[in-house]
Structures are given as C-alpha cells and as structure tokens.
Amino acid sequence: MLALTILGNNSAIPAFDRNPTAQVLQTQEESYLVDCGEGTQMQMAKYKVRRSKINHIFISHLHGDHYFGLIGVITSMSLLGRTQDLHVHGPAELEEIIGLQLKVADTHLSFALYFHPLKEEGLILNGKKMTVHCFPVQHRIPCWGFLFREKKNPRKLDPDRARIYEIPAAFYEKLQQGEDYITKKGTIVPNEEVTTASTLPKSYAYCADTIYDESLAEKVGGVDLLYHEATYLKDLPERAAARFHSTTIQAAEIAKKAGAKRLLIGHFSSKYESLDEFLAEASAVFENTELALQGVCYTI
Amino acid sequence: MLALTILGNNSAIPAFDRNPTAQVLQTQEESYLVDCGEGTQMQMAKYKVRRSKINHIFISHLHGDHYFGLIGVITSMSLLGRTQDLHVHGPAELEEIIGLQLKVADTHLSFALYFHPLKEEGLILNGKKMTVHCFPVQHRIPCWGFLFREKKNPRKLDPDRARIYEIPAAFYEKLQQGEDYITKKGTIVPNEEVTTASTLPKSYAYCADTIYDESLAEKVGGVDLLYHEATYLKDLPERAAARFHSTTIQAAEIAKKAGAKRLLIGHFSSKYESLDEFLAEASAVFENTELALQGVCYTI
C-alpha cells in the first residue's frame, strides 16, 4: 500500500490557508517528499510526517512555490541531528542554490546531502521496493513529472504446506517469486499449492505543473493514482495555456486517456476561494476524481 | 505612534505553532519588515499586514530562520503586480541569493528591487518621518541590529491665534519648528502663544540574535521599546554563550542598563513549549517586560 499526504495544494501565492505544493508519499518502509513549497516543514509538523523516514526528495522545477521550503527542511533536519544520507533529485541549479545558502550561514550539515540532477527521462531511483522514473512535462521552465511504482511483491508462502511437500527451506525464496517446485522423483508441486498471491504493486504519478499535453497520458498509462494539476476552472483554457497550466477538464481528459484508476487534482489558483467547482467539473469528465486537500491522506 | 506586530517569535526550527523571526513596524504612512523567516508571507496574510505599505525590508543576518521567507515575499509581491520600488537592507550576499533564485525561475519582477548591503554602523535610512540606524551585534556570523527613530514631530499650529498676532502664513512652517515670531515693530510673539507641543517621537530597537553584550545598552540607550532575544531560560547561560545567544536575565539586564522604557523578548528556543517562565524570569530583573507573541501588535 502507498499513502499520499497532501501538505500544500495551492499555486503561486499562498491563499485561503492553502499552502504551496508539497506532498509526501509513504510506504511501510520509507517516505518520499515530492516538491517542497514554502512552509513545508511547518506542514510536516502539523500533519505528523516523520522526517526521519524521508531519504529522497523530488523537486519538479524551480518555480518558488515548488521548492522555497527545501532549504528549511534540510537545515531543520540538520538542527535535529539527522545522520542518514539525504538525496535530492531535481533541476541541476538546486545544488548551487542550496550550497550558497548553507555557505553564507556557515552551516555544516550533520548528514551527507547528495544532489541528483534530472537530465533525461528514465529511471532515477531503483529502491528495494520501489522504482521512480522521471519524465519531462511542458511548463514555462524545465519541469519534471515523477512515476512511482512499487516492485512486485513476493507471493505469500504457507510454511505448513511447504513442509507437507517436503520442500527445502533453501527453495522458499523461489517459491515466493512464483516458481513451481520439482521433487527428486520429478513430481511438480504447482506454486499455487504452497503460496498465495500478494497485493498487486501500486503506482502513483505526479505530473507537476504542465500545460495540457496528451502525450502525458501514455507516460502514466494505467497508473493507480494520477495527480494532475488543475490550476483553473474550465472557462479559462486560454489563461491556462498562456501560463503553461491546465484546467479541470484538461486534467480529467488526461486521466481518461491514461486509463488511470483515480485522479487527484490540485495546484489551485489563488483566485478561487471555493474548490467545489473544481471537483464538479473534473468529475463530469472523469468520475473517480478527488480534490487534493491539505492534511488528507489518500491511500493507494 | 509606532505599532510593532510580531509575525514569528521562535528560533531555528519552527515549533508549537511558533514561526521563525519576522516583525512589522508600522507608522501611519508606511511599514518596515524586520527579518523574514520562512512562512512570513503566510503570517502577513493571517494578520492582515498590508504588503503595499512595505517599502523597506531589514534583514539582520543570514541564518535561515531570519531570511528564508524573503524570496517568497518578493516573488508574491511581483505576482500581485506591485509597481513601487522595494529596498532590502541586509548582508551583501543576499543580493546573490535572491538574484540566483529569480534567475533560475526566469522571473522578471514587476517592480524595481534595490539591495543596500550593510557595511558599517550608522544611518542607513533617512526617511521623511523616520531614521533607521544599524549597529553590529555579536553572533556566530555577521549580524546587525536596527534602531528606528521617529523624527521630531512639528508643533501644532493654532491658525486662529496666529491670525490674531498677524503672523504671515509664510512663517507658519518656522512656527511649527518652534521659532518665535518677531513683528515689524520688534515685538516677540513667543512660540508657545500660537503652537502646542506634538507627541514625542518614539523609538524602537531590534537587537537581532546576540550573545550577552553590555555595549549594546549604550547603542540603544533610552529607547522606548527594546526587542532583545531571549533564546534560553536563565539556567542555560553556558549554552546561550556557546551559541551566541542570550538568556532571559541577560536580555533584561541589557534593558535595565540601556534605560529602555519597555522590553520585548523573543526568539524562544524550540525546546520550550510554555513561555511563562520567560516572562517571570525577565520581569524579575526588568519589570516592564513583555513576551513577543505572534499576531500581537505592540504600540509604542
């Protein structure tokens, strides 16, 4: 299972108690911070997000509402005495910006900080239980989306049944990977006799800030949960395009074309106080739409 | 009259809903932002601080809890279409940091932004109704305090009485400055006959982050309101000194030596949830002490 907590859902200027973009994707083992607008560390404290579980931070692009909170998260981790490595994946200039801010404060971090500049579409993290791919999206400045995919879970072994078939323990890992067992006498023990299927691996795609771009649908095809920005309501497609953003309808169209199971929309413009229309408009095109609301944890 | 609103009163890491340091000093005509920790723009929105009245921002030093919110304030002002000039007074490296962040976002501000690097003790702003002086304080990295002094207010003219003495209107400004009038016949009209005293000019001193330093008392002598940091309670003078901070008692001692009328203490360490002891300890040494509390407006 994955659990996505929204820390900020607004675009550009904070408004109506909506913070700039930040999200935390949690697995059983660790958490991934996706974008980090100003105030992210306060939002993490408010919603009890454990900083110690975050080893990787992904920054989509260098508009301030997506990264001004990063330096605060990093320095606070150090003040709290973190020792684990921290990895930041984002545009190359991030390293210079953070480095300069640490230098002028004469700050020596309590942990090792590694920058991984995003250069081309593809795999950027191959973890024990998760892969992360990045893909370019179309925005006013270079901008990246991220696709998180759980690795296939091992099948669940029933040790009692394995013992009945006298399968040696050394073969258990292969059973969990789905292999059949062949006894010394040449009899086949079908895998299903001793294991049961695990939950299917889940996936989450974060499309960052983007103009309406149909090619995105292919990149995130079949994803369990798709986050797509919807900065404006459907009556402002020209403004959306001029600013390299999307409308409700456009976000929903991408979800439909992608065959996504669910759609989460966010990055709402500060011009809107109520978000009701966002949900109504997007749901009319793609039924399984939800609003990205701060403090809410969406399980996948 | 001056009015000081506290936007953040915590040190280093935000905690217990206390934000990092930021204050707004307001006069009838304009406002001065003093330090600008992360989340300052949200705090300004929360406490209805008008951004348009801010033309000068003063940054004491480049520890993040005093300036990480500056880039957000600047870019949001631009997104809101500000056209007035904005002046930032602070350590020289600020210009490089802000410049780099604007560059990578391809941001062109809607207004002119001027940096005024702090170099030596003295006058840094000579406004129509206010002067601002800076003075170095002792911290781990270069750090500055600021002294705001209202200019002497002109005396209030009673036009009816001025007419009785047949004083020409061209002389009214001199009357407001306190001069006597001498008639053509050589008779002296004492100033007090036609004017009354205005309110006394007020002053506010912001001592930023500092180790206990008696020489500060002289720099802020007789100030109406003194802000002095009190990061720790009185039982931790060694920790305070090691980190170039002060205790409650030390802040109060400076206020007493300075002959300040009132003391405001802030920059509380994140290790303390309750602030009651801060007030009790400082008040025992300097009675007119108040806690710097977020959202509270202290009139001077």
Interface residues (C-beta under 8 A of the other chain):
Chain A: A12 I13 P14 A15 N19 E38 G39 Q41 M42 A45 L62 H63 G64 F68 G69 I71 G72 T75 S76 L79 L80 P91 E93 E96 I97 L100 Q101 V104 A105 D106 R140 I141
Chain B: A12 I13 P14 A15 N19 E38 G39 Q41 M42 A45 L62 H63 G64 F68 G69 I71 G72 T75 S76 L79 L80 P91 E93 E96 I97 L100 Q101 V104 A105 D106 R140 I141
